[in-house]
């Protein structure tokens, strides 16, 4: 029996200012946010809040 894809999926958010310096894992709804997510999260390397974008 094939398992259907769930509505909520796990995504990785990566810092845009210094790529590779900070990553976060979160979940999003395919139905509500079909496009790539973009959130302001804390970057401990830079010690400030920066824009983090979803990567595949």
Gaussian input, Z-matrix of N, CA and C with variables (Angstrom, degrees):
# hf/3-21g

backbone

0 1
 N
 C     1     B1
 C     2     B2     1     A1
 N     3     B3     2     A2     1     D1
 C     4     B4     3     A3     2     D2
 C     5     B5     4     A4     3     D3
 N     6     B6     5     A5     4     D4
 C     7     B7     6     A6     5     D5
 C     8     B8     7     A7     6     D6
 N     9     B9     8     A8     7     D7
 C    10    B10     9     A9     8     D8
 C    11    B11    10    A10     9     D9
 N    12    B12    11    A11    10    D10
 C    13    B13    12    A12    11    D11
 C    14    B14    13    A13    12    D12
 N    15    B15    14    A14    13    D13
 C    16    B16    15    A15    14    D14
 C    17    B17    16    A16    15    D15
 N    18    B18    17    A17    16    D16
 C    19    B19    18    A18    17    D17
 C    20    B20    19    A19    18    D18
 N    21    B21    20    A20    19    D19
 C    22    B22    21    A21    20    D20
 C    23    B23    22    A22    21    D21
 N    24    B24    23    A23    22    D22
 C    25    B25    24    A24    23    D23
 C    26    B26    25    A25    24    D24
 N    27    B27    26    A26    25    D25
 C    28    B28    27    A27    26    D26
 C    29    B29    28    A28    27    D27
 N    30    B30    29    A29    28    D28
 C    31    B31    30    A30    29    D29
 C    32    B32    31    A31    30    D30
 N    33    B33    32    A32    31    D31
 C    34    B34    33    A33    32    D32
 C    35    B35    34    A34    33    D33
 N    36    B36    35    A35    34    D34
 C    37    B37    36    A36    35    D35
 C    38    B38    37    A37    36    D36
 N    39    B39    38    A38    37    D37
 C    40    B40    39    A39    38    D38
 C    41    B41    40    A40    39    D39
 N    42    B42    41    A41    40    D40
 C    43    B43    42    A42    41    D41
 C    44    B44    43    A43    42    D42
 N    45    B45    44    A44    43    D43
 C    46    B46    45    A45    44    D44
 C    47    B47    46    A46    45    D45
 N    48    B48    47    A47    46    D46
 C    49    B49    48    A48    47    D47
 C    50    B50    49    A49    48    D48
 N    51    B51    50    A50    49    D49
 C    52    B52    51    A51    50    D50
 C    53    B53    52    A52    51    D51
 N    54    B54    53    A53    52    D52
 C    55    B55    54    A54    53    D53
 C    56    B56    55    A55    54    D54
 N    57    B57    56    A56    55    D55
 C    58    B58    57    A57    56    D56
 C    59    B59    58    A58    57    D57
 N    60    B60    59    A59    58    D58
 C    61    B61    60    A60    59    D59
 C    62    B62    61    A61    60    D60
 N    63    B63    62    A62    61    D61
 C    64    B64    63    A63    62    D62
 C    65    B65    64    A64    63    D63
 N    66    B66    65    A65    64    D64
 C    67    B67    66    A66    65    D65
 C    68    B68    67    A67    66    D66
 N    69    B69    68    A68    67    D67
 C    70    B70    69    A69    68    D68
 C    71    B71    70    A70    69    D69
 N    72    B72    71    A71    70    D70
 C    73    B73    72    A72    71    D71
 C    74    B74    73    A73    72    D72
 N    75    B75    74    A74    73    D73
 C    76    B76    75    A75    74    D74
 C    77    B77    76    A76    75    D75
 N    78    B78    77    A77    76    D76
 C    79    B79    78    A78    77    D77
 C    80    B80    79    A79    78    D78
 N    81    B81    80    A80    79    D79
 C    82    B82    81    A81    80    D80
 C    83    B83    82    A82    81    D81
 N    84    B84    83    A83    82    D82
 C    85    B85    84    A84    83    D83
 C    86    B86    85    A85    84    D84
 N    87    B87    86    A86    85    D85
 C    88    B88    87    A87    86    D86
 C    89    B89    88    A88    87    D87
 N    90    B90    89    A89    88    D88
 C    91    B91    90    A90    89    D89
 C    92    B92    91    A91    90    D90
 N    93    B93    92    A92    91    D91
 C    94    B94    93    A93    92    D92
 C    95    B95    94    A94    93    D93
 N    96    B96    95    A95    94    D94
 C    97    B97    96    A96    95    D95
 C    98    B98    97    A97    96    D96
 N    99    B99    98    A98    97    D97
 C   100   B100    99    A99    98    D98
 C   101   B101   100   A100    99    D99
 N   102   B102   101   A101   100   D100
 C   103   B103   102   A102   101   D101
 C   104   B104   103   A103   102   D102
 N   105   B105   104   A104   103   D103
 C   106   B106   105   A105   104   D104
 C   107   B107   106   A106   105   D105
 N   108   B108   107   A107   106   D106
 C   109   B109   108   A108   107   D107
 C   110   B110   109   A109   108   D108
 N   111   B111   110   A110   109   D109
 C   112   B112   111   A111   110   D110
 C   113   B113   112   A112   111   D111
 N   114   B114   113   A113   112   D112
 C   115   B115   114   A114   113   D113
 C   116   B116   115   A115   114   D114
 N   117   B117   116   A116   115   D115
 C   118   B118   117   A117   116   D116
 C   119   B119   118   A118   117   D117
 N   120   B120   119   A119   118   D118
 C   121   B121   120   A120   119   D119
 C   122   B122   121   A121   120   D120
 N   123   B123   122   A122   121   D121
 C   124   B124   123   A123   122   D122
 C   125   B125   124   A124   123   D123
 N   126   B126   125   A125   124   D124
 C   127   B127   126   A126   125   D125
 C   128   B128   127   A127   126   D126
 N   129   B129   128   A128   127   D127
 C   130   B130   129   A129   128   D128
 C   131   B131   130   A130   129   D129
 N   132   B132   131   A131   130   D130
 C   133   B133   132   A132   131   D131
 C   134   B134   133   A133   132   D132
 N   135   B135   134   A134   133   D133
 C   136   B136   135   A135   134   D134
 C   137   B137   136   A136   135   D135
 N   138   B138   137   A137   136   D136
 C   139   B139   138   A138   137   D137
 C   140   B140   139   A139   138   D138
 N   141   B141   140   A140   139   D139
 C   142   B142   141   A141   140   D140
 C   143   B143   142   A142   141   D141
 N   144   B144   143   A143   142   D142
 C   145   B145   144   A144   143   D143
 C   146   B146   145   A145   144   D144
 N   147   B147   146   A146   145   D145
 C   148   B148   147   A147   146   D146
 C   149   B149   148   A148   147   D147
 N   150   B150   149   A149   148   D148
 C   151   B151   150   A150   149   D149
 C   152   B152   151   A151   150   D150
 N   153   B153   152   A152   151   D151
 C   154   B154   153   A153   152   D152
 C   155   B155   154   A154   153   D153
 N   156   B156   155   A155   154   D154
 C   157   B157   156   A156   155   D155
 C   158   B158   157   A157   156   D156
 N   159   B159   158   A158   157   D157
 C   160   B160   159   A159   158   D158
 C   161   B161   160   A160   159   D159
 N   162   B162   161   A161   160   D160
 C   163   B163   162   A162   161   D161
 C   164   B164   163   A163   162   D162
 N   165   B165   164   A164   163   D163
 C   166   B166   165   A165   164   D164
 C   167   B167   166   A166   165   D165

   B1=1.4505
   B2=1.5302
   B3=1.3308
   B4=1.4575
   B5=1.5241
   B6=1.3255
   B7=1.4564
   B8=1.5261
   B9=1.3269
   B10=1.4609
   B11=1.5254
   B12=1.3207
   B13=1.4622
   B14=1.5187
   B15=1.3227
   B16=1.4565
   B17=1.5152
   B18=1.3099
   B19=1.4614
   B20=1.5241
   B21=1.3416
   B22=1.4655
   B23=1.5256
   B24=1.3395
   B25=1.4585
   B26=1.5274
   B27=1.3333
   B28=1.4552
   B29=1.5225
   B30=1.3302
   B31=1.4630
   B32=1.5275
   B33=1.3386
   B34=1.4609
   B35=1.5205
   B36=1.3276
   B37=1.4672
   B38=1.5226
   B39=1.3417
   B40=1.4576
   B41=1.5208
   B42=1.3288
   B43=1.4622
   B44=1.5286
   B45=1.3411
   B46=1.4639
   B47=1.5256
   B48=1.3295
   B49=1.4716
   B50=1.5271
   B51=1.3320
   B52=1.4623
   B53=1.5292
   B54=1.3490
   B55=1.4707
   B56=1.5323
   B57=1.3299
   B58=1.4615
   B59=1.5106
   B60=1.3385
   B61=1.4609
   B62=1.5232
   B63=1.3349
   B64=1.4551
   B65=1.5212
   B66=1.3425
   B67=1.4630
   B68=1.5161
   B69=1.3133
   B70=1.4600
   B71=1.5192
   B72=1.3321
   B73=1.4646
   B74=1.5191
   B75=1.3300
   B76=1.4518
   B77=1.5201
   B78=1.3251
   B79=1.4563
   B80=1.5250
   B81=1.3356
   B82=1.4535
   B83=1.5214
   B84=1.3109
   B85=1.4538
   B86=1.5214
   B87=1.3260
   B88=1.4685
   B89=1.5218
   B90=1.3124
   B91=1.4613
   B92=1.5360
   B93=1.3322
   B94=1.4696
   B95=1.5227
   B96=1.3342
   B97=1.4649
   B98=1.5233
   B99=1.3432
   B100=1.4590
   B101=1.5324
   B102=1.3453
   B103=1.4600
   B104=1.5275
   B105=1.3255
   B106=1.4655
   B107=1.5284
   B108=1.3287
   B109=1.4598
   B110=1.5218
   B111=1.3258
   B112=1.4556
   B113=1.5227
   B114=1.3330
   B115=1.4627
   B116=1.5174
   B117=1.3198
   B118=1.4681
   B119=1.5241
   B120=1.3350
   B121=1.4597
   B122=1.5270
   B123=1.3277
   B124=1.4620
   B125=1.5232
   B126=1.3379
   B127=1.4609
   B128=1.5171
   B129=1.3426
   B130=1.4702
   B131=1.5290
   B132=1.3224
   B133=1.4638
   B134=1.5265
   B135=1.3259
   B136=1.4677
   B137=1.5217
   B138=1.3293
   B139=1.4584
   B140=1.5207
   B141=1.3504
   B142=1.4530
   B143=1.5326
   B144=1.3235
   B145=1.4606
   B146=1.5277
   B147=1.3377
   B148=1.4558
   B149=1.5128
   B150=1.3225
   B151=1.4660
   B152=1.5307
   B153=1.3318
   B154=1.4691
   B155=1.5199
   B156=1.3470
   B157=1.4621
   B158=1.5189
   B159=1.3159
   B160=1.4678
   B161=1.5196
   B162=1.3439
   B163=1.4703
   B164=1.5130
   B165=1.3204
   B166=1.4696
   B167=1.5064
   A1=109.23
   A2=117.34
   A3=122.35
   A4=109.80
   A5=114.64
   A6=120.53
   A7=108.97
   A8=117.80
   A9=120.62
   A10=110.19
   A11=115.72
   A12=120.23
   A13=109.32
   A14=116.52
   A15=120.90
   A16=111.48
   A17=115.41
   A18=119.98
   A19=110.32
   A20=117.19
   A21=120.04
   A22=109.36
   A23=115.78
   A24=120.80
   A25=109.57
   A26=115.68
   A27=122.16
   A28=108.80
   A29=117.63
   A30=122.36
   A31=109.67
   A32=115.73
   A33=122.24
   A34=108.07
   A35=116.31
   A36=122.49
   A37=108.19
   A38=117.33
   A39=121.47
   A40=110.26
   A41=116.37
   A42=122.65
   A43=110.27
   A44=116.59
   A45=120.96
   A46=112.31
   A47=117.82
   A48=120.44
   A49=111.25
   A50=117.50
   A51=122.45
   A52=106.77
   A53=117.88
   A54=120.14
   A55=112.16
   A56=115.17
   A57=120.82
   A58=114.16
   A59=118.01
   A60=119.97
   A61=112.38
   A62=117.36
   A63=120.57
   A64=109.95
   A65=115.98
   A66=121.23
   A67=109.73
   A68=115.69
   A69=122.68
   A70=108.91
   A71=116.91
   A72=122.37
   A73=107.28
   A74=116.95
   A75=122.55
   A76=108.92
   A77=116.93
   A78=120.47
   A79=108.75
   A80=114.64
   A81=119.44
   A82=108.56
   A83=115.08
   A84=121.80
   A85=109.09
   A86=116.95
   A87=120.25
   A88=111.27
   A89=116.32
   A90=121.78
   A91=111.81
   A92=117.48
   A93=121.11
   A94=113.50
   A95=117.80
   A96=121.20
   A97=109.59
   A98=117.46
   A99=119.64
   A100=112.82
   A101=117.71
   A102=121.09
   A103=110.25
   A104=115.89
   A105=120.05
   A106=111.25
   A107=115.13
   A108=121.08
   A109=110.92
   A110=115.57
   A111=122.54
   A112=107.44
   A113=117.64
   A114=122.38
   A115=110.61
   A116=115.98
   A117=120.65
   A118=107.61
   A119=116.34
   A120=122.45
   A121=108.68
   A122=116.06
   A123=121.62
   A124=110.42
   A125=116.46
   A126=122.48
   A127=107.98
   A128=117.83
   A129=119.87
   A130=113.66
   A131=118.82
   A132=121.33
   A133=110.23
   A134=116.77
   A135=121.45
   A136=112.25
   A137=117.73
   A138=125.20
   A139=112.48
   A140=115.98
   A141=121.21
   A142=108.83
   A143=116.16
   A144=121.30
   A145=108.87
   A146=115.79
   A147=121.88
   A148=109.63
   A149=116.80
   A150=121.80
   A151=107.98
   A152=115.22
   A153=122.10
   A154=107.32
   A155=116.98
   A156=121.98
   A157=110.56
   A158=114.46
   A159=121.39
   A160=109.74
   A161=115.65
   A162=121.20
   A163=108.75
   A164=116.62
   A165=120.54
   A166=110.03
   D1=125.44
   D2=-178.69
   D3=-79.62
   D4=136.06
   D5=179.46
   D6=-88.89
   D7=129.32
   D8=-179.29
   D9=-75.56
   D10=153.83
   D11=178.80
   D12=-69.62
   D13=136.21
   D14=178.97
   D15=-75.74
   D16=163.11
   D17=178.82
   D18=-76.25
   D19=-38.91
   D20=179.35
   D21=-90.35
   D22=131.23
   D23=179.03
   D24=-127.03
   D25=157.09
   D26=179.19
   D27=-88.65
   D28=134.51
   D29=179.74
   D30=-130.38
   D31=156.47
   D32=177.96
   D33=-110.42
   D34=129.81
   D35=177.02
   D36=-105.65
   D37=130.00
   D38=-178.86
   D39=-122.09
   D40=144.51
   D41=-179.69
   D42=-62.44
   D43=139.01
   D44=179.89
   D45=-91.98
   D46=-24.00
   D47=-178.43
   D48=-73.08
   D49=-49.02
   D50=178.12
   D51=-129.24
   D52=90.03
   D53=-177.05
   D54=-57.10
   D55=135.48
   D56=179.89
   D57=90.47
   D58=-9.63
   D59=-177.53
   D60=-82.14
   D61=-28.34
   D62=-177.03
   D63=-150.23
   D64=131.65
   D65=177.01
   D66=-136.13
   D67=143.85
   D68=175.96
   D69=-126.89
   D70=146.65
   D71=174.93
   D72=-110.96
   D73=131.19
   D74=179.77
   D75=-146.50
   D76=179.73
   D77=177.46
   D78=-119.89
   D79=154.55
   D80=176.23
   D81=-143.56
   D82=160.94
   D83=178.41
   D84=-92.38
   D85=126.50
   D86=177.72
   D87=-61.32
   D88=-37.19
   D89=-175.13
   D90=-70.37
   D91=-44.82
   D92=-175.70
   D93=-81.22
   D94=-34.07
   D95=-178.55
   D96=-130.04
   D97=80.22
   D98=-179.41
   D99=-72.28
   D100=-24.51
   D101=179.51
   D102=-85.94
   D103=173.29
   D104=-179.36
   D105=-69.50
   D106=138.88
   D107=-178.79
   D108=-78.39
   D109=153.35
   D110=176.26
   D111=-144.17
   D112=116.73
   D113=-177.75
   D114=-131.95
   D115=153.76
   D116=172.39
   D117=-90.64
   D118=117.57
   D119=-179.25
   D120=-128.12
   D121=163.12
   D122=-179.47
   D123=-79.52
   D124=132.39
   D125=174.88
   D126=-106.58
   D127=109.95
   D128=-176.82
   D129=-67.69
   D130=-24.90
   D131=178.71
   D132=-70.47
   D133=-45.81
   D134=179.16
   D135=-85.03
   D136=-14.28
   D137=-178.94
   D138=58.37
   D139=43.49
   D140=175.17
   D141=-158.70
   D142=168.83
   D143=177.99
   D144=-82.93
   D145=133.44
   D146=179.19
   D147=-134.25
   D148=167.39
   D149=178.35
   D150=-79.69
   D151=129.44
   D152=177.04
   D153=-116.31
   D154=129.33
   D155=-179.92
   D156=-111.04
   D157=152.46
   D158=178.63
   D159=-69.99
   D160=135.20
   D161=175.78
   D162=-117.98
   D163=157.57
   D164=178.52
   D165=-111.19

